[in-house]
Amino acid sequence: MTPISLLQNKQILLGVSGSIACYKAVDLASQMTQAGALVDVIMTEAAQQFVTPLTFRSVTGRPVFSNMWDLDDHVRHVGLGETADLFLIVPATANTLAKLAHGTADNLLTVTALAARCPLLVAPAMDGGMFAHPATQANLETLRARGVSILGPAVGRMASGLSGPGRMLEPADLLGHVRLTLAQKGPLAGTKVVVSTGPTREPMDPVRFISNRSTGKQGLAVAQAALDAGAQVTLVAGPISAPIPFGAHTIHVETTQQMADAVLGAIQDADALFMVAAVADFRPGKQSSQKIKKTEMEDWGLAIGLEVTLDILSAVKEHRERTGFPRVSLGFAAETHDAFEYGRQKLLRKGLNFIAVNDVLQPDAGFGVDTNRVVLLSSAGVVEEMPLLSKTAVAERLVHHVARALGR
Ligand code: CTP
């Protein structure tokens, strides 16, 4: 899932101070650049003992600055501090944290920090007892009180071989924090959004179940797009193996009943529901608590029957009529034929504001692939007929329409 718009053309200042964790900052710079951000790196002298400016320059495609006495660098970076969207210090050593806490400005990184007007995020990285030392803790407290976000550190193995708090967060988590910070000004800031994703599974016995081909990709993309728009996201996920977006409160479920319970619980005060899950429509009429032996299968096969599962959106409709929540609700219609007409009927039957109709038989849309072709309907007709897009782009379009419906 390549993030598209949130980081696109965002100006991010990346301050790098001297720790072995500098190599992770290179990965982070690369990931942010690939996501479209303009990453300007400032290195301390100590950082250059671990990695060279050329390394950062190679991944960001932009000059790297380090010399406070180069007047051009100095003036440009103080300027960048004033215009950047975000200032990240990764890794932040105990020494750099102390300087930041006390307003010391003795290198280009700390000078720029004093000039910066944007959110400042620092990721501490240090060894042994340095993190726990009262001096470091007091410095962190000072920074926190000043509105600086302290990311981590994690507990784990450090360069000395010791284990404990001090290990820097991994680049994927740091990127998650960057996204959440940039999203704070998004159109869904302050809203609560529920997203369901993946298949559900209906067990026949402890080893067998009825399910479907959903991998959860489209729902995960919707959850990420809602997070990027600033929403607080509850993700109700059936069994899926793809990574969960950073910052989503996730409830893992297996059966349709469990998904229904989780969704109905989460929508109590929700602004929007995106019901993306491919819910299993049938379940075995009988379930065995023990594995059914092959010799018994013939009898079971005949006797097992199938029963229809609860329609979660119909239960949501009822809840909505009583309480007004969720304020806006969007469903998906997975169709193999007459997609438009079936979609329209489902929209009305399930009491939805929107339905995203997709033909799951198309090779470049539907289950498992990274693209989708969706027509968004409301009771007024076609809202948007999307061309073939990445699931990320589809998700961003859907979030945009729901945000508008919420008056954002
Ligand atoms: N859905 C639901 N509960 C179910 C089945 C589906 O809430 N038991 C939701 C899906 O999450 C989706 C929408 O209803 O948002 C439409 O799902 P879909 O599988 O396309 O339709 P069905 O209602 O299952 O109808 P059919 O099988 O006849 O196409």
Boltz pocket constraint, residues with backbone or C-beta under 6 A from the ligand:
constraints:
  - pocket:
      binder: B
      contacts: [[A, 256], [A, 275], [A, 276], [A, 277], [A, 278], [A, 279], [A, 280], [A, 281], [A, 309], [A, 310], [A, 311], [A, 312], [A, 313], [A, 314], [A, 330], [A, 331], [A, 332], [A, 333], [A, 334], [A, 335], [A, 346], [A, 350]]
      max_distance: 6.0
